[in-house]
Amino acid sequence: MENIDPDAFLADRAYDANRLIDRLTERRITPVIPPKRNRTTHRKIDFTLYRERNFFERFFNKLKQLRAIATRYDKLI
């Protein structure tokens, strides 16, 4: 992760940790991580960019489902 310099870091709520967010802001990377529900201070995030993460997540899920067809795992004996 040290050698990569993206403009934004898209992740889900599981990655909402102060240590990670502080590290990203030090490197001038915009964290697009929704805050956990139990946080006392909520920070602003770009939800339009966060929706793109969901689009790619669904795309890779569809590829995983099609893997069975492409590699003939569903072929009956």
Secondary structure per residue as TSV (DSSP state, phi and psi in degrees):
chain	resnum	aa	ss	phi	psi
A	1	M	-	360.0	-16.9
A	2	E	-	-71.8	-31.1
A	3	N	S	-88.7	-6.0
A	4	I	-	-99.9	134.7
A	5	D	-	-124.8	76.9
A	6	P	-	-81.5	168.0
A	7	D	S	-79.6	-33.0
A	8	A	E	-142.5	155.5
A	9	F	E	-118.9	109.1
A	10	L	E	-97.7	126.2
A	11	A	-	-154.2	168.5
A	12	D	-	-91.6	-175.3
A	13	R	G	-61.6	-22.7
A	14	A	G	-63.5	-25.1
A	15	Y	G	-93.3	12.0
A	16	D	-	-80.7	83.3
A	17	A	-	-128.4	138.7
A	18	N	H	-58.0	-39.2
A	19	R	H	-63.3	-43.6
A	20	L	H	-69.1	-43.5
A	21	I	H	-65.8	-40.3
A	22	D	H	-63.1	-40.7
A	23	R	H	-64.7	-39.8
A	24	L	H	-67.2	-41.3
A	25	T	H	-69.4	-30.1
A	26	E	H	-62.7	-37.2
A	27	R	T	-88.1	6.7
A	28	R	T	61.2	41.0
A	29	I	-	-108.9	129.1
A	30	T	E	-77.0	117.3
A	31	P	E	-80.1	121.8
A	32	V	E	-109.9	74.2
A	33	I	-	-127.8	117.9
A	34	P	-	-65.3	141.7
A	35	P	-	-70.9	149.0
A	36	K	-	-65.7	156.9
A	37	R	T	-68.0	-24.7
A	38	N	T	-90.0	5.8
A	39	R	-	-72.4	141.4
A	40	T	S	-81.0	-36.9
A	41	T	S	-113.0	121.4
A	42	H	-	-95.2	134.7
A	43	R	-	-99.9	160.2
A	44	K	-	-82.0	141.7
A	45	I	-	-133.4	161.4
A	46	D	-	-90.6	99.6
A	47	F	H	-71.4	-23.5
A	48	T	H	-68.0	-38.6
A	49	L	H	-70.3	-35.3
A	50	Y	H	-66.1	-33.2
A	51	R	H	-64.6	-32.1
A	52	E	H	-63.4	-36.2
A	53	R	H	-59.4	-42.8
A	54	N	H	-64.5	-37.6
A	55	F	H	-60.3	-47.5
A	56	F	H	-69.7	-33.0
A	57	E	H	-64.6	-42.0
A	58	R	H	-67.1	-35.8
A	59	F	H	-61.8	-47.6
A	60	F	H	-68.5	-30.8
A	61	N	H	-64.8	-40.4
A	62	K	H	-64.8	-38.9
A	63	L	H	-63.2	-38.6
A	64	K	H	-65.0	-35.7
A	65	Q	H	-69.9	-36.8
A	66	L	H	-76.4	-12.9
A	67	R	H	-60.1	-37.7
A	68	A	H	-63.2	-36.1
A	69	I	H	-74.9	-44.4
A	70	A	H	-66.4	-34.3
A	71	T	T	-99.4	6.2
A	72	R	T	62.6	35.0
A	73	Y	T	-70.6	-26.6
A	74	D	T	-84.9	2.2
A	75	K	-	-67.3	128.8
A	76	L	-	-82.5	148.7
A	77	I	-	-85.8	360.0
